[in-house]
Amino acid sequence: MKDMRIIILLTVLTIAAVGQIVLAFLLYAEPGHDLVRYVGWGVLCLSAVFGWLPIYHLKKWGGVPQRKSFIQTTVLVDRGVYAIVRHPQFLAGILMGVALVLIAQHWLVAVLGAIAIVTYDISAFEEEKSSIAKLGDDYQRYRELVPRFNFILGAVRVLRRRSSR
């Protein structure tokens, strides 16, 4: 049953995210506010940072076996981008959803973005349960220190921990 829920979740996420991307660029020529679009492009760049850094950090610190995917970590990674947010790639998806709404400025892109954002949040929640089962008390302590998505709070906490040393 859990596997079917995950398949449905990923299917909805894929349809919403891909639909949003396609529509955002098809509708880009439509009239809109330039400043809002510029902010959208900035948010999209930020999403790329949170989307790509985890690949490097998980391979470097995650105890990934030789020739295996970066997602096959064997230890908790709480450094790098993972010191700021617990789910940087899901955050990247959320930021991308927001960015595409700002770039396209169309109601249909906003609806698909909302669906994608909610689905990313649900996916992160499911990942939390899996991580607790896999990593136990270490992950529970990590959850207390590092926010799920709030990268501003996460960055402030990292700076406070560094200044208190």
C-alpha positions as CSV (number, residue, x, y, z in Angstrom):
1,M,0.0,0.0,0.0
2,K,2.8,2.4,0.9
3,D,4.5,1.7,-2.4
4,M,1.3,2.6,-4.3
5,R,1.0,5.9,-2.3
6,I,4.6,6.8,-3.3
7,I,3.9,5.9,-7.0
8,I,0.8,8.1,-7.0
9,L,2.6,10.9,-5.2
10,L,5.5,10.8,-7.7
11,T,3.1,10.7,-10.6
12,V,1.2,13.7,-9.5
13,L,4.4,15.5,-8.7
14,T,5.9,14.8,-12.2
15,I,2.7,15.9,-14.0
16,A,2.4,19.1,-12.0
17,A,6.1,20.0,-12.2
18,V,6.6,19.2,-15.9
19,G,3.3,20.8,-16.7
20,Q,4.4,23.9,-14.8
21,I,7.8,24.1,-16.6
22,V,6.3,23.6,-20.0
23,L,3.5,26.2,-19.5
24,A,5.8,28.7,-17.8
25,F,8.0,28.8,-20.9
26,L,5.1,28.7,-23.4
27,L,3.5,31.6,-21.6
28,Y,6.7,33.6,-21.0
29,A,5.9,36.0,-23.8
30,E,2.6,37.0,-22.2
31,P,2.5,40.4,-20.6
32,G,3.7,40.6,-17.0
33,H,5.6,42.6,-14.5
34,D,9.3,42.6,-15.2
35,L,10.5,43.1,-11.6
36,V,8.4,40.0,-10.6
37,R,10.0,38.0,-13.4
38,Y,13.5,39.1,-12.3
39,V,12.7,37.9,-8.7
40,G,11.5,34.7,-10.2
41,W,14.7,34.2,-12.1
42,G,16.7,34.8,-8.9
43,V,14.6,32.3,-7.0
44,L,15.1,29.8,-9.8
45,C,18.9,30.3,-9.5
46,L,18.6,29.7,-5.7
47,S,16.7,26.5,-6.4
48,A,19.5,25.3,-8.6
49,V,21.9,25.7,-5.6
50,F,19.7,23.6,-3.3
51,G,19.1,21.1,-6.1
52,W,22.7,20.4,-7.1
53,L,24.8,20.8,-3.9
54,P,23.2,17.8,-2.1
55,I,24.5,15.5,-4.9
56,Y,28.1,16.6,-4.1
57,H,27.6,16.6,-0.3
58,L,25.9,13.2,-0.1
59,K,28.7,11.6,-2.3
60,K,31.4,13.3,-0.2
61,W,30.0,12.6,3.3
62,G,27.2,10.1,3.0
63,G,29.2,6.9,3.0
64,V,27.9,6.0,-0.4
65,P,29.3,2.7,-1.6
66,Q,31.6,2.7,-4.7
67,R,29.7,3.1,-8.0
68,K,26.3,3.7,-6.2
69,S,23.9,6.5,-6.5
70,F,24.3,9.5,-4.2
71,I,20.9,8.7,-2.6
72,Q,22.2,5.5,-1.2
73,T,23.8,7.0,1.8
74,T,24.7,4.9,4.8
75,V,25.3,7.7,7.3
76,L,23.6,10.9,8.4
77,V,24.9,14.0,6.5
78,D,24.6,17.1,8.6
79,R,27.2,19.3,7.0
80,G,27.2,21.6,4.0
81,V,23.8,22.3,2.7
82,Y,22.4,19.7,5.1
83,A,23.4,21.9,8.0
84,I,21.0,24.5,6.7
85,V,17.9,22.4,5.6
86,R,17.1,18.7,6.0
87,H,15.6,18.4,2.5
88,P,17.5,20.6,0.1
89,Q,16.3,18.9,-3.0
90,F,12.7,19.1,-2.1
91,L,13.3,22.7,-1.2
92,A,14.8,23.2,-4.6
93,G,11.5,21.8,-6.1
94,I,9.4,24.1,-4.0
95,L,11.6,27.1,-4.9
96,M,11.4,26.2,-8.6
97,G,7.6,26.0,-8.3
98,V,7.5,29.5,-6.8
99,A,10.0,30.8,-9.4
100,L,8.0,29.5,-12.3
101,V,4.8,31.2,-11.0
102,L,6.7,34.5,-10.7
103,I,8.2,34.1,-14.1
104,A,5.1,33.1,-16.0
105,Q,2.5,35.1,-14.0
106,H,-0.3,32.9,-15.2
107,W,-3.1,31.3,-13.1
108,L,-2.6,27.8,-14.6
109,V,1.1,27.8,-13.7
110,A,0.2,28.9,-10.2
111,V,-2.3,26.1,-9.8
112,L,0.2,23.5,-11.0
113,G,2.8,25.1,-8.8
114,A,0.6,24.8,-5.8
115,I,0.0,21.1,-6.5
116,A,3.8,20.6,-7.0
117,I,4.6,22.4,-3.8
118,V,2.1,20.5,-1.7
119,T,3.4,17.2,-3.2
120,Y,7.0,18.1,-2.4
121,D,6.0,18.8,1.2
122,I,4.2,15.4,1.4
123,S,7.2,13.7,-0.2
124,A,9.6,15.3,2.4
125,F,7.3,14.1,5.2
126,E,7.4,10.6,3.8
127,E,11.2,10.8,3.5
128,E,11.4,11.9,7.2
129,K,9.6,8.7,8.2
130,S,12.1,6.7,6.2
131,S,15.1,8.5,7.6
132,I,13.9,8.1,11.2
133,A,13.5,4.3,10.6
134,K,17.0,4.1,8.9
135,L,19.0,6.5,11.2
136,G,17.1,6.4,14.5
137,D,18.0,8.8,17.3
138,D,20.7,10.5,15.3
139,Y,18.1,11.7,12.8
140,Q,15.7,12.7,15.6
141,R,18.5,15.0,17.1
142,Y,19.2,16.3,13.6
143,R,15.5,17.2,13.2
144,E,15.7,19.3,16.3
145,L,18.7,21.3,15.0
146,V,18.0,21.8,11.3
147,P,14.7,23.0,9.8
148,R,12.9,21.0,7.1
149,F,12.8,23.9,4.5
150,N,13.4,27.2,6.2
151,F,16.8,28.0,4.7
152,I,16.9,31.5,6.3
153,L,16.4,30.1,9.8
154,G,18.8,27.3,9.0
155,A,21.5,29.7,7.9
156,V,21.0,31.8,11.0
157,R,21.4,28.6,13.2
158,V,24.6,27.6,11.4
159,L,26.0,31.1,11.9
160,R,25.1,31.0,15.6
161,R,26.7,27.6,16.1
162,R,29.9,28.8,14.4
163,S,30.0,32.0,16.5
164,S,29.5,30.1,19.8
165,R,32.6,27.9,19.2
